[in-house]
């Protein structure tokens, strides 16, 4: 244990290490800010926070969340169609536009007055961005809301595969057993609670590629710090003379490396979670993995 503590002091006691942590955190934050911020044509970050807050206010009621998202998507699509209609109408009425109005009389009856009065609420800066936002959120919701159907599909496929003769006649029985075990595992997930929240913030925080590259660079620097002191002082050749020999020292170095890397990992992803939480919103961190569409 004392040897592990000594190896940790080589890293944590080095004046370069705090500076390294600060540089890594700053570089990670800068790259995350540059890479994750929405472009001019994408929904702004505040829209995800606002939509997430309204969804969270509905509690765990998935039916209410689905009704809200699909209702907003339907409304936005209708308003966008009206917006395109009036843009074309600005160039003059035509037989085509009159025919379009007659064909979509129900749409005009329901949404035209709201469009003209601008009495609708936008989470974004335009109807086009609004449509992109709720198309994305409704698709995410449909993915997690269909988890029960997915489980039923797994069971149906397992039953179908188990009935194929090639699996039944297998001498080892491995394939058939694998099918049965897979079906049993998924059968136990039917009671998994699903609580949808926009995944933009959480998934960006845990999947940003440059964070992994920075973590890889930190691994090389940590490995260098662990051997540099002994190399510079000329003690590297004496490591074998210790009572435990080189193996004990190697384990201590690996332990110090793992603990130091864990600290860097916590720092980098802590920065990601803090930034994405403030920018996009993370939602309940206690929700199940199946509630995050990209992780299903």
C-alpha positions in Angstrom: 0.0 0.0 0.0 2.9 2.3 0.8 4.4 1.6 -2.6 1.1 2.5 -4.3 1.0 5.8 -2.3 4.5 6.5 -3.4 3.6 6.0 -7.0 0.6 8.2 -6.6 2.7 11.0 -5.1 4.9 10.8 -8.3 1.8 11.8 -10.3 -0.2 13.9 -7.9 2.8 15.6 -6.3 4.2 16.6 -9.6 3.7 20.3 -10.3 2.9 19.5 -13.9 -0.2 17.4 -12.9 -2.5 20.2 -11.7 -1.6 22.2 -14.8 -2.2 19.2 -16.9 -5.7 18.7 -15.4 -6.5 22.4 -16.0 -5.3 22.3 -19.7 -7.2 19.1 -20.4 -10.5 20.4 -18.8 -10.2 23.7 -20.7 -9.4 22.0 -24.0 -12.2 19.6 -23.6 -14.7 22.4 -22.8 -13.5 24.5 -25.7 -13.8 21.6 -28.2 -17.2 20.6 -26.8 -18.5 24.2 -27.1 -17.2 24.4 -30.7 -18.5 21.0 -31.7 -21.8 20.7 -29.9 -23.3 24.1 -30.4 -26.2 24.1 -32.9 -25.8 25.8 -36.2 -28.0 28.6 -37.5 -30.4 26.2 -39.1 -30.7 23.9 -36.2 -33.0 24.3 -33.1 -31.2 26.3 -30.4 -30.0 24.7 -27.2 -32.6 26.7 -25.2 -35.4 24.9 -27.1 -34.3 21.5 -25.9 -34.2 22.8 -22.3 -37.7 24.4 -22.6 -39.2 21.3 -24.3 -37.5 19.1 -21.7 -38.9 21.2 -18.8 -42.5 20.9 -20.2 -42.1 17.2 -20.6 -40.7 16.8 -17.1 -43.8 18.7 -15.8 -45.9 15.9 -17.2 -44.3 13.4 -14.8 -43.8 9.8 -15.8 -47.0 9.7 -17.9 -45.7 8.5 -21.2 -49.1 8.8 -22.9 -49.3 12.4 -22.0 -45.8 13.0 -23.3 -46.6 11.3 -26.6 -49.8 13.4 -27.0 -47.9 16.6 -26.3 -45.1 15.8 -28.7 -47.2 14.6 -31.6 -49.7 17.4 -31.0 -46.9 20.0 -31.3 -45.5 18.2 -34.3 -49.0 18.2 -36.0 -49.5 21.9 -35.1 -46.1 22.9 -36.4 -46.4 21.0 -39.6 -49.8 22.7 -40.2 -48.5 26.2 -39.5 -45.5 25.6 -41.7 -47.7 24.5 -44.6 -49.8 27.7 -44.0 -46.6 29.8 -44.0 -45.5 28.3 -47.3 -49.0 28.9 -48.7 -49.0 32.6 -47.7 -45.5 33.0 -49.1 -46.6 31.7 -52.5 -49.8 33.8 -52.2 -47.6 37.0 -51.9 -46.7 36.5 -55.5 -50.4 36.4 -56.5 -53.3 34.1 -56.3 -53.5 31.2 -58.7 -55.7 28.2 -59.6 -53.2 25.9 -57.9 -53.3 27.9 -54.6 -57.1 28.0 -54.6 -57.2 24.2 -55.3 -54.7 23.7 -52.4 -56.9 25.7 -50.1 -60.0 23.7 -51.0 -58.2 20.4 -50.7 -57.0 21.3 -47.2 -60.1 23.1 -45.9 -59.8 21.4 -42.5 -56.3 22.6 -42.0 -57.2 26.2 -42.8 -60.3 26.0 -40.5 -58.3 24.7 -37.6 -55.0 26.7 -37.8 -55.4 29.7 -40.2 -56.6 32.1 -37.6 -53.9 31.1 -35.1 -51.3 31.6 -37.9 -52.6 35.0 -38.9 -52.8 36.2 -35.3 -49.5 34.6 -34.4 -51.1 33.2 -31.3 -49.0 30.0 -31.4 -46.0 29.4 -29.1 -42.6 28.6 -30.5 -39.7 27.0 -28.7 -37.3 28.0 -31.5 -36.9 31.1 -33.7 -38.8 29.9 -36.7 -41.4 27.4 -37.8 -38.8 25.5 -39.8 -36.6 25.0 -36.7 -39.7 24.1 -34.7 -40.6 21.4 -37.2 -37.0 20.0 -37.0 -37.1 20.0 -33.2 -40.4 18.2 -32.7 -39.7 15.8 -35.6 -36.6 14.7 -33.7 -38.3 14.6 -30.3 -41.3 12.7 -31.6 -39.1 10.2 -33.3 -37.1 9.7 -30.0 -40.3 9.3 -28.1 -41.7 6.7 -30.5 -38.4 4.7 -30.2 -38.6 4.4 -26.4 -42.4 4.1 -26.3 -42.1 1.1 -28.6 -39.8 -0.8 -26.2 -42.7 -3.2 -25.3 -43.3 -4.0 -28.9 -39.5 -4.6 -29.3 -39.6 -7.1 -26.5 -42.6 -8.9 -27.9 -40.8 -9.0 -31.3 -37.8 -10.7 -29.6 -40.0 -13.4 -28.1 -41.8 -14.0 -31.4 -38.5 -14.2 -33.2 -37.1 -16.6 -30.6 -40.1 -18.9 -31.0 -39.8 -18.8 -34.7 -36.0 -19.6 -34.7 -36.5 -22.4 -32.1 -38.9 -24.1 -34.5 -36.4 -24.3 -37.4 -35.0 -27.8 -37.8 -31.4 -26.7 -38.3 -31.3 -25.4 -34.7 -33.2 -28.4 -33.3 -30.9 -30.9 -34.9 -27.7 -29.3 -33.8 -25.6 -31.9 -32.0 -24.2 -29.5 -29.4 -27.5 -27.8 -28.7 -25.6 -24.6 -28.2 -27.6 -22.6 -30.8 -31.0 -23.6 -29.4 -29.8 -22.9 -25.9 -28.6 -19.5 -26.9 -32.0 -18.7 -28.4 -33.8 -19.8 -25.2 -31.5 -17.9 -22.9 -31.8 -14.7 -25.0 -35.6 -15.0 -24.8 -35.5 -15.5 -21.0 -33.2 -12.5 -20.5 -35.5 -10.2 -22.5 -38.6 -11.6 -20.9 -37.4 -10.2 -17.6 -37.3 -6.7 -19.0 -41.0 -6.2 -19.6 -41.5 -4.3 -16.3 -38.7 -1.8 -17.1 -40.1 1.8 -16.5 -39.7 4.1 -19.5 -39.5 7.9 -18.8 -38.7 9.9 -21.9 -36.7 13.1 -21.9 -34.8 14.6 -24.9 -31.5 12.8 -25.2 -29.6 15.7 -26.8 -27.8 16.8 -23.6 -27.0 13.4 -22.0 -26.0 11.7 -25.2 -23.8 14.6 -26.3 -22.0 14.5 -22.9 -21.2 10.8 -23.0 -20.5 10.3 -26.7 -18.4 13.4 -27.7 -15.5 11.9 -29.7 -12.9 14.6 -28.8 -13.2 13.8 -25.1 -12.0 10.2 -25.8 -9.1 11.6 -27.8 -8.1 13.9 -24.9 -8.4 11.0 -22.5 -6.1 8.9 -24.7 -3.5 11.7 -24.7 -3.8 11.9 -20.9 -3.0 8.2 -20.7 0.3 8.8 -22.4 1.2 11.8 -20.2 0.3 9.8 -17.0 2.5 6.9 -18.2 5.3 9.3 -18.8 5.0 10.9 -15.3 5.1 7.5 -13.6 8.6 6.6 -15.1 10.1 10.0 -15.7 11.2 10.7 -12.1 13.1 7.4 -11.8 14.6 7.7 -15.3 15.8 11.3 -14.7 17.3 10.4 -11.2 18.9 7.3 -12.5 17.0 5.0 -10.1 15.2 3.1 -12.8 17.9 0.5 -12.9 17.6 -0.1 -9.2 13.9 -1.0 -9.2 14.7 -4.7 -9.4 16.6 -4.6 -6.1 13.4 -3.9 -4.1 12.2 -6.7 -1.8 9.2 -7.3 -4.0 11.1 -7.0 -7.2 9.9 -5.4 -10.4 6.5 -7.2 -10.4 5.4 -5.5 -7.1 6.5 -2.1 -8.5 4.7 -2.8 -11.8 1.5 -3.5 -10.0 1.9 -0.3 -7.9 2.5 1.7 -11.0 -0.5 0.2 -12.8 -2.7 0.9 -9.7 -1.5 4.5 -9.6 -2.0 4.8 -13.3 -5.6 3.5 -13.0 -6.5 5.7 -10.1 -5.0 8.8 -11.8 -6.8 8.0 -15.1 -10.1 7.5 -13.2 -9.6 11.0 -11.8 -9.0 12.5 -15.3 -12.0 10.5 -16.6 -14.3 11.9 -13.9 -13.0 15.4 -14.6 -13.5 15.3 -18.4 -16.9 13.7 -18.3 -17.9 15.9 -15.3 -17.1 18.9 -17.5 -19.2 17.4 -20.3 -22.2 16.7 -18.1 -22.0 20.1 -16.5 -21.8 22.0 -19.8 -24.5 19.9 -21.6 -26.7 20.1 -18.5 -26.5 23.8 -18.5 -26.9 24.1 -22.3 -29.3 21.4 -23.3 -30.6 19.8 -20.1 -29.8 16.3 -19.0 -33.2 15.1 -17.6 -33.5 12.7 -14.7 -30.2 10.8 -14.5 -31.9 8.0 -12.6 -34.0 7.0 -15.7 -33.4 3.6 -17.2 -31.1 3.1 -20.2 -34.1 2.1 -22.2 -35.4 5.6 -21.8 -32.6 7.0 -23.9 -33.2 6.1 -27.6 -29.6 6.0 -28.6 -28.7 3.6 -25.8 -31.6 1.1 -26.2 
